[in-house]
Amino acid sequence: MHYVTTALLIILSLVVLAFAVQNREPVDVAFLIWSISLRKIFLILGTYVLGMLSGWGLVEIAKRLLEK
C-alpha cells in the first residue's frame, strides 16, 4: 500500500508541476480601485484555497446550526 501512496503522490506532484510551468505568464487582476499583476498559477491556486476555506466555513456553520 505504501508504494501505491508514493506513486500517487509522485504523479500528483508531476501534474501540479506541469500545470505550474504552463501557467507562468502574468495576468492583471483589478478590483475596485486596486490592480495587481501576478502569475496565473498563483491566481488559480489562491482562488482554490479561498474556495476551500469558505466551503469549510459554511460546512462548520451548517453543522452548528443542525446541532441545535
Backbone as XML, in Angstrom:
<?xml version="1.0"?>
<chain id="A" units="angstrom">
  <residue number="1" name="MET">
    <atom name="N" x="0.832" y="-1.199" z="0.000"/>
    <atom name="CA" x="0.000" y="0.000" z="0.000"/>
    <atom name="C" x="0.870" y="1.254" z="0.000"/>
  </residue>
  <residue number="2" name="HIS">
    <atom name="N" x="2.016" y="1.171" z="0.655"/>
    <atom name="CA" x="2.927" y="2.312" z="0.725"/>
    <atom name="C" x="3.401" y="2.703" z="-0.669"/>
  </residue>
  <residue number="3" name="TYR">
    <atom name="N" x="3.614" y="1.718" z="-1.542"/>
    <atom name="CA" x="4.071" y="2.004" z="-2.902"/>
    <atom name="C" x="2.994" y="2.719" z="-3.711"/>
  </residue>
  <residue number="4" name="VAL">
    <atom name="N" x="1.757" y="2.341" z="-3.506"/>
    <atom name="CA" x="0.648" y="2.978" z="-4.214"/>
    <atom name="C" x="0.523" y="4.438" z="-3.786"/>
  </residue>
  <residue number="5" name="THR">
    <atom name="N" x="0.599" y="4.696" z="-2.496"/>
    <atom name="CA" x="0.513" y="6.058" z="-1.982"/>
    <atom name="C" x="1.658" y="6.913" z="-2.514"/>
  </residue>
  <residue number="6" name="THR">
    <atom name="N" x="2.862" y="6.358" z="-2.511"/>
    <atom name="CA" x="4.024" y="7.085" z="-3.019"/>
    <atom name="C" x="3.883" y="7.364" z="-4.510"/>
  </residue>
  <residue number="7" name="ALA">
    <atom name="N" x="3.429" y="6.383" z="-5.266"/>
    <atom name="CA" x="3.250" y="6.561" z="-6.706"/>
    <atom name="C" x="2.202" y="7.634" z="-7.001"/>
  </residue>
  <residue number="8" name="LEU">
    <atom name="N" x="1.088" y="7.614" z="-6.266"/>
    <atom name="CA" x="0.048" y="8.625" z="-6.466"/>
    <atom name="C" x="0.551" y="10.020" z="-6.106"/>
  </residue>
  <residue number="9" name="LEU">
    <atom name="N" x="1.341" y="10.120" z="-5.050"/>
    <atom name="CA" x="1.913" y="11.400" z="-4.650"/>
    <atom name="C" x="2.868" y="11.933" z="-5.712"/>
  </residue>
  <residue number="10" name="ILE">
    <atom name="N" x="3.676" y="11.063" z="-6.291"/>
    <atom name="CA" x="4.602" y="11.480" z="-7.352"/>
    <atom name="C" x="3.835" y="11.922" z="-8.587"/>
  </residue>
  <residue number="11" name="ILE">
    <atom name="N" x="2.817" y="11.180" z="-8.971"/>
    <atom name="CA" x="2.012" y="11.545" z="-10.146"/>
    <atom name="C" x="1.312" y="12.880" z="-9.924"/>
  </residue>
  <residue number="12" name="LEU">
    <atom name="N" x="0.725" y="13.065" z="-8.753"/>
    <atom name="CA" x="0.050" y="14.327" z="-8.446"/>
    <atom name="C" x="1.038" y="15.485" z="-8.464"/>
  </residue>
  <residue number="13" name="SER">
    <atom name="N" x="2.222" y="15.278" z="-7.923"/>
    <atom name="CA" x="3.249" y="16.329" z="-7.914"/>
    <atom name="C" x="3.675" y="16.689" z="-9.337"/>
  </residue>
  <residue number="14" name="LEU">
    <atom name="N" x="3.812" y="15.699" z="-10.196"/>
    <atom name="CA" x="4.187" y="15.968" z="-11.589"/>
    <atom name="C" x="3.089" y="16.722" z="-12.336"/>
  </residue>
  <residue number="15" name="VAL">
    <atom name="N" x="1.838" y="16.385" z="-12.061"/>
    <atom name="CA" x="0.721" y="17.089" z="-12.695"/>
    <atom name="C" x="0.687" y="18.550" z="-12.246"/>
  </residue>
  <residue number="16" name="VAL">
    <atom name="N" x="0.858" y="18.795" z="-10.951"/>
    <atom name="CA" x="0.873" y="20.164" z="-10.433"/>
    <atom name="C" x="2.060" y="20.931" z="-11.003"/>
  </residue>
  <residue number="17" name="LEU">
    <atom name="N" x="3.216" y="20.293" z="-11.098"/>
    <atom name="CA" x="4.394" y="20.939" z="-11.668"/>
    <atom name="C" x="4.170" y="21.297" z="-13.137"/>
  </residue>
  <residue number="18" name="ALA">
    <atom name="N" x="3.610" y="20.391" z="-13.916"/>
    <atom name="CA" x="3.320" y="20.678" z="-15.327"/>
    <atom name="C" x="2.320" y="21.818" z="-15.446"/>
  </residue>
  <residue number="19" name="PHE">
    <atom name="N" x="1.320" y="21.834" z="-14.593"/>
    <atom name="CA" x="0.320" y="22.901" z="-14.598"/>
    <atom name="C" x="0.969" y="24.244" z="-14.278"/>
  </residue>
  <residue number="20" name="ALA">
    <atom name="N" x="1.862" y="24.249" z="-13.292"/>
    <atom name="CA" x="2.529" y="25.488" z="-12.902"/>
    <atom name="C" x="3.441" y="26.007" z="-14.014"/>
  </residue>
  <residue number="21" name="VAL">
    <atom name="N" x="4.144" y="25.120" z="-14.672"/>
    <atom name="CA" x="5.057" y="25.533" z="-15.747"/>
    <atom name="C" x="4.281" y="26.106" z="-16.926"/>
  </residue>
  <residue number="22" name="GLN">
    <atom name="N" x="3.128" y="25.556" z="-17.218"/>
    <atom name="CA" x="2.339" y="26.022" z="-18.350"/>
    <atom name="C" x="1.596" y="27.318" z="-18.062"/>
  </residue>
  <residue number="23" name="ASN">
    <atom name="N" x="1.500" y="27.738" z="-16.812"/>
    <atom name="CA" x="0.742" y="28.935" z="-16.452"/>
    <atom name="C" x="1.631" y="29.957" z="-15.749"/>
  </residue>
  <residue number="24" name="ARG">
    <atom name="N" x="2.769" y="30.268" z="-16.360"/>
    <atom name="CA" x="3.722" y="31.190" z="-15.762"/>
    <atom name="C" x="3.494" y="32.645" z="-16.138"/>
  </residue>
  <residue number="25" name="GLU">
    <atom name="N" x="2.778" y="32.916" z="-17.207"/>
    <atom name="CA" x="2.649" y="34.288" z="-17.671"/>
    <atom name="C" x="1.826" y="35.129" z="-16.695"/>
  </residue>
  <residue number="26" name="PRO">
    <atom name="N" x="2.199" y="36.400" z="-16.560"/>
    <atom name="CA" x="1.473" y="37.272" z="-15.628"/>
    <atom name="C" x="0.112" y="37.703" z="-16.182"/>
  </residue>
  <residue number="27" name="VAL">
    <atom name="N" x="-0.819" y="37.913" z="-15.284"/>
    <atom name="CA" x="-2.138" y="38.437" z="-15.646"/>
    <atom name="C" x="-2.426" y="39.627" z="-14.737"/>
  </residue>
  <residue number="28" name="ASP">
    <atom name="N" x="-3.220" y="40.561" z="-15.227"/>
    <atom name="CA" x="-3.630" y="41.716" z="-14.441"/>
    <atom name="C" x="-4.970" y="41.419" z="-13.787"/>
  </residue>
  <residue number="29" name="VAL">
    <atom name="N" x="-5.037" y="41.669" z="-12.495"/>
    <atom name="CA" x="-6.271" y="41.468" z="-11.736"/>
    <atom name="C" x="-6.668" y="42.817" z="-11.157"/>
  </residue>
  <residue number="30" name="ALA">
    <atom name="N" x="-7.902" y="43.217" z="-11.409"/>
    <atom name="CA" x="-8.382" y="44.502" z="-10.905"/>
    <atom name="C" x="-9.610" y="44.288" z="-10.036"/>
  </residue>
  <residue number="31" name="PHE">
    <atom name="N" x="-9.659" y="45.032" z="-8.942"/>
    <atom name="CA" x="-10.814" y="45.008" z="-8.041"/>
    <atom name="C" x="-11.017" y="46.420" z="-7.518"/>
  </residue>
  <residue number="32" name="LEU">
    <atom name="N" x="-12.144" y="47.001" z="-7.849"/>
    <atom name="CA" x="-12.472" y="48.372" z="-7.490"/>
    <atom name="C" x="-11.347" y="49.310" z="-7.920"/>
  </residue>
  <residue number="33" name="ILE">
    <atom name="N" x="-10.595" y="49.870" z="-6.967"/>
    <atom name="CA" x="-9.538" y="50.803" z="-7.351"/>
    <atom name="C" x="-8.152" y="50.148" z="-7.338"/>
  </residue>
  <residue number="34" name="TRP">
    <atom name="N" x="-8.072" y="48.873" z="-6.927"/>
    <atom name="CA" x="-6.788" y="48.194" z="-6.850"/>
    <atom name="C" x="-6.542" y="47.389" z="-8.116"/>
  </residue>
  <residue number="35" name="SER">
    <atom name="N" x="-5.288" y="47.298" z="-8.471"/>
    <atom name="CA" x="-4.884" y="46.488" z="-9.615"/>
    <atom name="C" x="-3.540" y="45.841" z="-9.286"/>
  </residue>
  <residue number="36" name="ILE">
    <atom name="N" x="-3.407" y="44.585" z="-9.637"/>
    <atom name="CA" x="-2.168" y="43.860" z="-9.356"/>
    <atom name="C" x="-1.873" y="42.934" z="-10.524"/>
  </residue>
  <residue number="37" name="SER">
    <atom name="N" x="-0.602" y="42.721" z="-10.774"/>
    <atom name="CA" x="-0.168" y="41.791" z="-11.806"/>
    <atom name="C" x="0.508" y="40.608" z="-11.116"/>
  </residue>
  <residue number="38" name="LEU">
    <atom name="N" x="-0.006" y="39.407" z="-11.350"/>
    <atom name="CA" x="0.603" y="38.220" z="-10.769"/>
    <atom name="C" x="0.500" y="37.059" z="-11.730"/>
  </residue>
  <residue number="39" name="ARG">
    <atom name="N" x="1.260" y="36.027" z="-11.439"/>
    <atom name="CA" x="1.272" y="34.872" z="-12.332"/>
    <atom name="C" x="-0.052" y="34.118" z="-12.236"/>
  </residue>
  <residue number="40" name="LYS">
    <atom name="N" x="-0.427" y="33.561" z="-13.355"/>
    <atom name="CA" x="-1.716" y="32.871" z="-13.450"/>
    <atom name="C" x="-1.829" y="31.724" z="-12.447"/>
  </residue>
  <residue number="41" name="ILE">
    <atom name="N" x="-0.747" y="30.993" z="-12.224"/>
    <atom name="CA" x="-0.794" y="29.858" z="-11.298"/>
    <atom name="C" x="-1.132" y="30.315" z="-9.885"/>
  </residue>
  <residue number="42" name="PHE">
    <atom name="N" x="-0.589" y="31.479" z="-9.461"/>
    <atom name="CA" x="-0.885" y="31.980" z="-8.115"/>
    <atom name="C" x="-2.346" y="32.414" z="-8.010"/>
  </residue>
  <residue number="43" name="LEU">
    <atom name="N" x="-2.877" y="32.976" z="-9.072"/>
    <atom name="CA" x="-4.280" y="33.367" z="-9.087"/>
    <atom name="C" x="-5.183" y="32.135" z="-8.978"/>
  </residue>
  <residue number="44" name="ILE">
    <atom name="N" x="-4.866" y="31.112" z="-9.726"/>
    <atom name="CA" x="-5.679" y="29.889" z="-9.716"/>
    <atom name="C" x="-5.590" y="29.189" z="-8.357"/>
  </residue>
  <residue number="45" name="LEU">
    <atom name="N" x="-4.366" y="29.025" z="-7.844"/>
    <atom name="CA" x="-4.208" y="28.354" z="-6.554"/>
    <atom name="C" x="-4.805" y="29.174" z="-5.402"/>
  </residue>
  <residue number="46" name="GLY">
    <atom name="N" x="-4.664" y="30.502" z="-5.464"/>
    <atom name="CA" x="-5.254" y="31.352" z="-4.431"/>
    <atom name="C" x="-6.768" y="31.260" z="-4.426"/>
  </residue>
  <residue number="47" name="THR">
    <atom name="N" x="-7.354" y="31.243" z="-5.614"/>
    <atom name="CA" x="-8.802" y="31.102" z="-5.721"/>
    <atom name="C" x="-9.256" y="29.746" z="-5.183"/>
  </residue>
  <residue number="48" name="TYR">
    <atom name="N" x="-8.499" y="28.725" z="-5.478"/>
    <atom name="CA" x="-8.817" y="27.386" z="-4.987"/>
    <atom name="C" x="-8.774" y="27.330" z="-3.457"/>
  </residue>
  <residue number="49" name="VAL">
    <atom name="N" x="-7.729" y="27.889" z="-2.875"/>
    <atom name="CA" x="-7.590" y="27.878" z="-1.418"/>
    <atom name="C" x="-8.701" y="28.686" z="-0.758"/>
  </residue>
  <residue number="50" name="LEU">
    <atom name="N" x="-9.012" y="29.860" z="-1.303"/>
    <atom name="CA" x="-10.114" y="30.655" z="-0.746"/>
    <atom name="C" x="-11.446" y="29.918" z="-0.853"/>
  </residue>
  <residue number="51" name="GLY">
    <atom name="N" x="-11.654" y="29.206" z="-1.939"/>
    <atom name="CA" x="-12.874" y="28.408" z="-2.086"/>
    <atom name="C" x="-12.943" y="27.281" z="-1.077"/>
  </residue>
  <residue number="52" name="MET">
    <atom name="N" x="-11.797" y="26.623" z="-0.832"/>
    <atom name="CA" x="-11.768" y="25.556" z="0.175"/>
    <atom name="C" x="-12.074" y="26.110" z="1.558"/>
  </residue>
  <residue number="53" name="LEU">
    <atom name="N" x="-11.470" y="27.239" z="1.900"/>
    <atom name="CA" x="-11.684" y="27.818" z="3.223"/>
    <atom name="C" x="-13.128" y="28.271" z="3.414"/>
  </residue>
  <residue number="54" name="SER">
    <atom name="N" x="-13.688" y="28.900" z="2.396"/>
    <atom name="CA" x="-15.070" y="29.355" z="2.537"/>
    <atom name="C" x="-16.034" y="28.166" z="2.579"/>
  </residue>
  <residue number="55" name="GLY">
    <atom name="N" x="-15.761" y="27.125" z="1.805"/>
    <atom name="CA" x="-16.592" y="25.922" z="1.859"/>
    <atom name="C" x="-16.513" y="25.249" z="3.206"/>
  </residue>
  <residue number="56" name="TRP">
    <atom name="N" x="-15.309" y="25.168" z="3.760"/>
    <atom name="CA" x="-15.132" y="24.587" z="5.086"/>
    <atom name="C" x="-15.876" y="25.402" z="6.133"/>
  </residue>
  <residue number="57" name="GLY">
    <atom name="N" x="-15.812" y="26.725" z="6.017"/>
    <atom name="CA" x="-16.523" y="27.586" z="6.966"/>
    <atom name="C" x="-18.026" y="27.393" z="6.899"/>
  </residue>
  <residue number="58" name="LEU">
    <atom name="N" x="-18.559" y="27.268" z="5.698"/>
    <atom name="CA" x="-20.002" y="27.051" z="5.555"/>
    <atom name="C" x="-20.431" y="25.701" z="6.124"/>
  </residue>
  <residue number="59" name="VAL">
    <atom name="N" x="-19.602" y="24.682" z="5.935"/>
    <atom name="CA" x="-19.917" y="23.367" z="6.488"/>
    <atom name="C" x="-19.926" y="23.428" z="8.016"/>
  </residue>
  <residue number="60" name="GLU">
    <atom name="N" x="-18.965" y="24.126" z="8.600"/>
    <atom name="CA" x="-18.917" y="24.255" z="10.061"/>
    <atom name="C" x="-20.142" y="25.013" z="10.594"/>
  </residue>
  <residue number="61" name="ILE">
    <atom name="N" x="-20.546" y="26.056" z="9.906"/>
    <atom name="CA" x="-21.744" y="26.806" z="10.314"/>
    <atom name="C" x="-22.979" y="25.914" z="10.227"/>
  </residue>
  <residue number="62" name="ALA">
    <atom name="N" x="-23.085" y="25.149" z="9.137"/>
    <atom name="CA" x="-24.236" y="24.264" z="8.987"/>
    <atom name="C" x="-24.262" y="23.195" z="10.066"/>
  </residue>
  <residue number="63" name="LYS">
    <atom name="N" x="-23.089" y="22.656" z="10.437"/>
    <atom name="CA" x="-23.040" y="21.654" z="11.499"/>
    <atom name="C" x="-23.529" y="22.248" z="12.829"/>
  </residue>
  <residue number="64" name="ARG">
    <atom name="N" x="-23.093" y="23.454" z="13.123"/>
    <atom name="CA" x="-23.504" y="24.085" z="14.386"/>
    <atom name="C" x="-24.987" y="24.379" z="14.403"/>
  </residue>
  <residue number="65" name="LEU">
    <atom name="N" x="-25.529" y="24.788" z="13.274"/>
    <atom name="CA" x="-26.968" y="25.069" z="13.207"/>
    <atom name="C" x="-27.790" y="23.799" z="13.340"/>
  </residue>
  <residue number="66" name="LEU">
    <atom name="N" x="-27.294" y="22.703" z="12.774"/>
    <atom name="CA" x="-28.036" y="21.452" z="12.840"/>
    <atom name="C" x="-27.933" y="20.779" z="14.200"/>
  </residue>
  <residue number="67" name="GLU">
    <atom name="N" x="-26.897" y="21.107" z="14.987"/>
    <atom name="CA" x="-26.753" y="20.521" z="16.315"/>
    <atom name="C" x="-27.782" y="21.073" z="17.288"/>
  </residue>
  <residue number="68" name="LYS">
    <atom name="N" x="-28.250" y="22.268" z="17.050"/>
    <atom name="CA" x="-29.186" y="22.902" z="17.993"/>
    <atom name="C" x="-30.585" y="22.414" z="17.826"/>
  </residue>
</chain>
